[in-house]
Amino acid sequence: MIRLEAATVLLQWATGGMLFCWFTTRRRVIGVGYGWLLRGTYLCFALGALAAGLAFGVNPIREAASAGVALACLVGLVISIIRRRAGVSGQQAEFDRRSERVAAMTGIDRQPAGDESVDPESSVDANGPEFNPVLDLVPAIIGSIGLVAAAFDAGGNTTVALLRTLIGAAFIGAVSDAMLLGHWYLVQPGLPRKLLNEMVNALAWLWPFEVGALLLPVGMASVWVGTVDDGWNGLLGWMWAMCALTTIILIFVTKAALKERYYSAVMAATGLLYLAILTGFGTDIVARAVLDQT
């Protein structure tokens, strides 16, 4: 069997979260404050992973990676704050495009309002260096090294452990960032929906890999047939199946909601993603907890 450890789960969360932070910030459309939110959040998760590892069983490579993820998140956060006056090139270009459209229809020429996530008293320095989203990949790469080490140390089939650990990290990160991104539309109402659509599409692509990895022997099918005792006469196995099925249903309902033209559709999608976090974590954590028999 493959062990489930709190330090590994937290490192998965931080690693996957920063991977999909880059997935969104690479478009250079979303405000700098979104990056601050995610880097600060996953900095805390990485520190939590380090603390859990030191307290409940040390894996030197995993703990070093957790510290590295925390440091990389902190460095990225500091650099993004220093370069905040440069703004985001794609966001400014989108503002200019919409302004030209409004001016063509009404004859009113709007002036740039700036990024709501930045201090309103600060001015945009178009000549300054912009934050490079590639820096958000650094903690994801460092975290992946720690997750590989954790998978080798987890016991059981190493290949299965690697698949479950790495795919699980991406899956947890995608569902978490999708919900946070949905909320960011309240801060930046003019944000194009394509960013949230891309995140939901990524989550839809990850779902079959996540479920497939958890079905690999020894997997959740063993709970259904009674080979693995979940302690609840198979009930947890069926709860897992419902979580997995509900997650993909929520994903497709979210995609459908985002096709509606009204702004309220984005808020509806965000609410659905709230539920997807619960069922998504049930899909990943419940299965691995049940299969952890050591």
N, C-alpha and C positions, 0 to 999 in steps of 0.2 A: 504493500500500500504506500501511498504518497502522503507525507506529512503536510499538514496545513499549519503555518506559523504566522502570527500577527505581523511580525517584521516583514515577511515576504509580501503579505497582502498590502500593507501600507506602502512598501516600495513599488509594488505593481501599480497602485493607484497614482503615486507621484510620477512614475515613469510614463504610464499611458496618458495621464493628464497633460504632461508637458509635450508629449508627442503630438497630441491633438491641439494643444495651444499653438504650436508651430503650424499645424495644418490650417488653422484659421488666420493667424497673423501673417502668413506668407503672402496672402492676397494684398496686404498693405491697404486695407479698406477700413478695418475696424479701429476704433480709437485706442490710443495708448493705454487708457485706463483699464481696458479689458486684459491686456497683458499683465498689468500690475496686479489685478485681482487673481489671476491664475498663478503667476509666479509666487505671490505671497502665500496662496493657499497650499500649493504643492511643496513649497519650502517647509511649511509646518508638517506636512505629511511625511516628508523625508526625514525630518528630525524625529518624528514619532517612530518611524521605522528603525532609526538608529537606536533610540531609547529602548524599544521593544526587543531588538536583537541583543543588546547588551544585558538586558534584564532576564531574558528567557532562553538564552542559548545562542552563543556567538558563532557566527559564520564570518570569518575575517574579511573575505572578499565582499560579501553582501553588505556588511556594516561599513566598510570603506566606501562602497558605492553609494550607500545612503548618505554618508557625509559629503561625498562628491556631488550628488544631486542637490543637496541643500545648498552647498557653496555655489554651484552653477546657477541655481535659481536666484540666489542673492546677488551674484554678479550681474546677471541679466536684468534683475529688477533695478539695481543701482544705475546701470548704464542707460536703461530706458527712461529713468527719471531725469538723469542728466541731459539726455537728448530730447526731452519732451517738447522743447520749443520748436524743433524741426517738424513736428506734426507727423502726419502719415500721408504720403504722396497720393495714394489711391483715394483716400477719403477726400482730400482737397480737389482731386480731379473730378470725383463724383459730384461734389458740391458745385464746381464750376459748370459741369454739364447740365445740372438741374437749373442753375441760375440762368444759363443761356436760354434754356427752354422756357422758363418763366418770363424772361425779358422779351423773348420773341412773341409770346402770347399776350403779355400785358403792357409791355413797354417799361416795366419797372426793373431796374438793375439792382440786384441784391448784393450786399457786401458780405464777405466771409464772416461767419459767426464764430468760427473757431471750434475746437473740440470740447464738448461739454464735460469730458472726463479730465480736462486740464484746468488748472487755476484760471478763471476768467480774466484775471489781471495780467496774465502772461501773454506775450505776443508770439506769433509764429515766426520762426526764423527760417525762411525758405533756403538760406544758404548754408545752414548748419547740417551736420551729419545726421541722417535718420537712423533710428534703431534698426539693426539688422536682424530679421526674424530667425536667421540661421542659429543665432545664439540660443533660441528656445529648443533646438535639437540637441544641444550639448548635454543637458541633464537627462534627456531620454536615452542617449547613447550610453552615458555612464550608468544609468539605472539598469539598462539591458544587460550589462556585464554582471552586475550584482544578481540579477534575476537568473541568469544562466548558472552562476555559482550556486544559488539557492536550489535550483532544479536538480543539479547534480548531487546535492546533499539531502534531497527530500526523500530518498529511498524509492523502492519500486522500480518500474520501468523508466529509464532515464529519458528515452525519446518522448514517452507520454508526458512525463513531468515537464520537459522543456516546452512541449506544445501547449499544455494547460497553463503554464506560468506565463509564457510570452503572449499567447492569444488572449488569455484572461486579462493581462495588463492593458492591452489595446482596447478590449471590450469595455472594461470598467472605465478607462480614461475617456472613451468616446461617449458613453452614456452620461458621464458626469459633465463633460464639457458641453455636450449638447444642451443640457438643462441650463447651465450657466450662460451659454451663448443666447439662448432664448430670452433670458432675463435682461441681457444687455441691450436688447431692442428698446427697452424702456429708457435707457440712458442715451441711446443713439437711434432715435426713431427712423431716420432716413437710411439706416443700414440695409443694403440689398438682401433680399431673402435667399439669394443663392448660397450665402455662407451657411445658413442653417440647413438648407436643403442638402448641401454637400456633407455636412456632419451627419445628418439622418441617413443619407445614402451609405456613408461609410459604416455606420452602425448596422444597417441592413446587410451589408456584405460580410461583416464580421460575425453576425449571429450564427450562420450555419457552421463556421469553423469553431466557434465557441462550443456549441452544442455537440458537434461531432467529436471534439477533443474530450469532452466529458462522457461520451458514450464508449470511447475506446476501452478495451479491457485493461484493468478491472474498472468498469464504469458503472453508470447508473442503471444500465440494463441488468446488471447483476443484483441490484436491489429489487427490481421488479420480479425476478425469478426466484429470489430468496437466497442466492449465493452469498450475498452480503447482508448482514442484519443491521438495519438502521435503528433498531431499538423501539420502533413504533409499528411493527408488523407491516412494513412497506409503505406506511403513510407518507414518510418524507420523500420517498421516491416519486410518488404521485404528485406531491406538492411541488417537487422540482420540475416535473413535466408541465404542470400548470404554469409555473413561473416562466419557463422557456417559451411555451406557446403564447402566453399573454404578452411577453416582451415583443415578439415579432408582430403580433396583432397591433400592439400600440405603435410600433414603428410605422406600419402601413397606414394606420389611422392618422398619425402625425403627418405623413407625406400627403395624405388626402387633404388634411386641414390646411396645409401650406399652399395648396392650389387655389384656395379662396382669395379673392381680391382684397377683402377688408382687413384692416390692421389687426382687428380682434382675432383673426385667424392665427397670428403669430403667438398671441397670448394663450390661445387654446392649445396650440402645439406645445408650448412651454409646460402647461399643466399636464398634458399627456406624457411629456418627458419626465416630469416628476414621478409619475407612476412607473414609467419604464426604469427609473433608477432602482426602485424597490424590487421590481420583478427581475431586473437584470442582475442585481446583486444576489437575489435569491437563486438565479440560474447558476451563478459562479460559486458563491460561497457555500450555499447549502449542499451542493453536490460534493465539493471538496471536503467539507466537514464530515459528511456521511461516509465518504470513502477513506477518511483518515482513521485507520483502525490501529495505529501504533501507539 
